[in-house]
Amino acid sequence: MESGALLYDPATDKVGEYQDKSGPYALLRPVGGGREWQADPASLRPATDQERLSAGVRAANARARTDAPFLVTPPPRPVDDCPTCTELDGLRTVARTEHDYSAETDANVLLRKHRSEAHPA
């Protein structure tokens, strides 16, 4: 077995990346990283294209769940008594209630730009 090969382990019903041997066992690591596990080398087989794809999607989804909170910035706050801020905040509120996330993001971008130009800190 070659290091980095994706193998299906029927005992755990998971696809893992082959790392090395440890005594009579093969060491597999989840696609995308994580804690290794020991598997019986005789029961392993190369992962099918579908299994490889599923494992990759699962890893990407896990990264999105864990990485996203560190990448998201809080939405900008409107400045009191500013008509433009109030208008952009209203657009954002409507977009949010209509579940129009693209329009909500647009309103955030416009409000952030307006704040930096009209209300520098």
C-alpha contacts under 8 A as a table, 3 or more apart, distances in Angstrom:
res1	aa1	res2	aa2	distance
1	M	5	A	7.25
1	M	18	Y	7.48
2	E	5	A	5.68
2	E	18	Y	7.05
3	S	17	E	7.61
3	S	18	Y	5.32
3	S	19	Q	5.23
3	S	20	D	6.56
4	G	17	E	5.21
4	G	18	Y	5.13
4	G	19	Q	6.27
5	A	17	E	5.52
5	A	18	Y	5.33
5	A	46	P	7.70
6	L	15	V	6.47
6	L	16	G	5.55
6	L	17	E	4.60
6	L	18	Y	6.28
6	L	46	P	6.22
6	L	47	A	5.82
6	L	52	R	7.16
7	L	15	V	5.50
7	L	16	G	5.46
7	L	17	E	6.31
7	L	18	Y	6.79
7	L	44	L	6.22
7	L	45	R	5.50
7	L	46	P	4.47
7	L	47	A	4.79
8	Y	13	D	7.11
8	Y	14	K	5.90
8	Y	15	V	4.43
8	Y	16	G	6.44
8	Y	44	L	5.73
8	Y	45	R	5.48
8	Y	46	P	5.95
8	Y	47	A	4.89
8	Y	51	E	7.82
9	D	12	T	5.78
9	D	13	D	5.65
9	D	14	K	5.53
9	D	15	V	6.13
9	D	16	G	7.34
9	D	39	A	6.92
9	D	43	S	6.87
9	D	44	L	5.23
9	D	45	R	7.19
10	P	13	D	4.64
10	P	14	K	6.95
10	P	43	S	6.98
10	P	44	L	7.10
11	A	39	A	7.73
14	K	30	P	7.93
15	V	30	P	6.76
15	V	31	V	7.16
15	V	47	A	6.65
15	V	51	E	6.87
15	V	52	R	7.10
15	V	55	A	6.38
16	G	28	L	5.05
16	G	29	R	5.08
16	G	30	P	4.66
16	G	31	V	5.75
17	E	28	L	5.21
17	E	29	R	5.07
17	E	30	P	6.14
17	E	31	V	6.03
18	Y	26	A	7.22
18	Y	27	L	6.10
18	Y	28	L	4.65
18	Y	29	R	6.60
19	Q	26	A	7.56
19	Q	27	L	5.42
19	Q	28	L	5.62
19	Q	29	R	6.83
20	D	26	A	6.06
20	D	27	L	5.37
20	D	28	L	7.63
21	K	24	P	7.10
21	K	25	Y	5.74
21	K	26	A	4.53
21	K	27	L	5.73
22	S	25	Y	5.26
22	S	26	A	6.14
22	S	27	L	6.65
24	P	40	D	7.49
24	P	41	P	7.81
25	Y	38	Q	5.70
25	Y	39	A	5.51
25	Y	40	D	5.38
25	Y	41	P	6.13
26	A	38	Q	5.60
26	A	39	A	5.18
26	A	40	D	6.26
26	A	41	P	5.52
27	L	36	E	6.24
27	L	37	W	5.67
27	L	38	Q	4.80
27	L	39	A	6.37
28	L	36	E	5.34
28	L	37	W	5.43
28	L	38	Q	6.37
28	L	39	A	7.12
29	R	33	G	6.32
29	R	34	G	6.20
29	R	35	R	6.11
29	R	36	E	4.28
29	R	37	W	6.44
30	P	33	G	5.36
30	P	34	G	5.64
30	P	35	R	7.06
30	P	36	E	6.92
31	V	34	G	7.79
31	V	55	A	6.18
31	V	56	G	6.44
31	V	59	A	6.16
32	G	56	G	7.31
32	G	59	A	5.17
32	G	60	A	7.57
39	A	43	S	7.90
39	A	44	L	7.63
40	D	43	S	5.62
40	D	44	L	6.82
41	P	44	L	5.35
47	A	50	Q	7.94
47	A	51	E	5.72
47	A	52	R	5.97
48	T	51	E	5.11
48	T	52	R	6.12
49	D	52	R	5.09
49	D	53	L	6.10
50	Q	53	L	5.13
50	Q	54	S	6.09
51	E	54	S	5.08
51	E	55	A	6.08
52	R	55	A	5.20
52	R	56	G	6.20
53	L	56	G	5.09
53	L	57	V	6.17
54	S	57	V	5.14
54	S	58	R	6.08
55	A	58	R	5.08
55	A	59	A	6.19
56	G	59	A	5.08
56	G	60	A	6.18
57	V	60	A	5.02
57	V	61	N	6.09
58	R	61	N	5.16
58	R	62	A	6.17
59	A	62	A	5.09
59	A	63	R	6.22
60	A	63	R	5.09
60	A	64	A	6.19
61	N	64	A	5.02
61	N	65	R	6.25
62	A	65	R	5.16
62	A	66	T	6.27
63	R	66	T	5.19
63	R	67	D	5.54
63	R	68	A	7.77
64	A	67	D	5.31
64	A	68	A	5.40
65	R	68	A	5.87
65	R	69	P	7.62
66	T	69	P	6.77
67	D	70	F	5.76
67	D	71	L	6.81
68	A	71	L	5.11
68	A	72	V	6.19
69	P	72	V	5.51
75	P	108	N	6.35
76	P	108	N	6.44
76	P	111	L	6.66
76	P	112	R	5.83
78	P	82	C	7.70
78	P	85	C	4.90
78	P	86	T	6.40
78	P	89	D	6.51
78	P	111	L	7.35
78	P	115	R	7.83
79	V	82	C	5.86
79	V	85	C	6.08
79	V	86	T	7.78
79	V	115	R	7.84
79	V	119	H	7.96
80	D	85	C	7.83
80	D	86	T	7.85
81	D	86	T	7.75
82	C	85	C	5.33
82	C	86	T	6.19
83	P	86	T	5.02
83	P	87	E	6.08
84	T	87	E	5.06
84	T	88	L	6.18
84	T	114	H	7.95
85	C	88	L	5.23
85	C	89	D	5.99
85	C	111	L	6.45
85	C	114	H	7.59
85	C	115	R	7.78
86	T	89	D	5.11
86	T	90	G	6.11
87	E	90	G	5.06
87	E	91	L	6.34
88	L	91	L	5.04
88	L	92	R	6.23
88	L	107	A	5.90
88	L	108	N	7.85
88	L	110	L	7.26
88	L	111	L	5.98
89	D	92	R	5.03
89	D	93	T	6.17
89	D	107	A	7.24
89	D	111	L	7.41
90	G	93	T	5.04
90	G	94	V	6.24
91	L	94	V	5.24
91	L	95	A	6.17
91	L	104	E	7.53
91	L	107	A	6.39
92	R	95	A	5.09
92	R	96	R	6.09
92	R	103	A	7.10
92	R	104	E	4.84
92	R	105	T	7.81
92	R	107	A	5.24
92	R	108	N	6.94
93	T	96	R	5.09
93	T	97	T	6.24
93	T	104	E	7.56
94	V	97	T	5.21
94	V	98	E	6.20
95	A	98	E	5.12
95	A	99	H	6.04
95	A	100	D	4.95
95	A	101	Y	6.72
95	A	103	A	5.67
95	A	104	E	5.13
96	R	99	H	4.94
96	R	100	D	6.00
96	R	101	Y	6.56
96	R	104	E	5.94
97	T	100	D	7.70
100	D	103	A	5.51
100	D	104	E	6.28
101	Y	104	E	4.85
101	Y	105	T	6.07
102	S	105	T	5.16
102	S	106	D	6.21
103	A	106	D	4.89
103	A	107	A	6.15
104	E	107	A	5.16
104	E	108	N	6.29
105	T	108	N	5.02
105	T	109	V	6.20
106	D	109	V	5.12
106	D	110	L	6.19
107	A	110	L	5.09
107	A	111	L	5.97
108	N	111	L	5.07
108	N	112	R	5.96
109	V	112	R	5.12
109	V	113	K	6.12
110	L	113	K	5.09
110	L	114	H	6.01
111	L	114	H	5.02
111	L	115	R	6.03
112	R	115	R	5.17
112	R	116	S	6.27
113	K	116	S	5.24
113	K	117	E	6.28
114	H	117	E	5.22
114	H	118	A	5.71
114	H	119	H	7.47
115	R	118	A	5.31
115	R	119	H	4.84
115	R	120	P	6.52
116	S	119	H	5.69
116	S	120	P	5.01
116	S	121	A	7.72
117	E	120	P	6.17
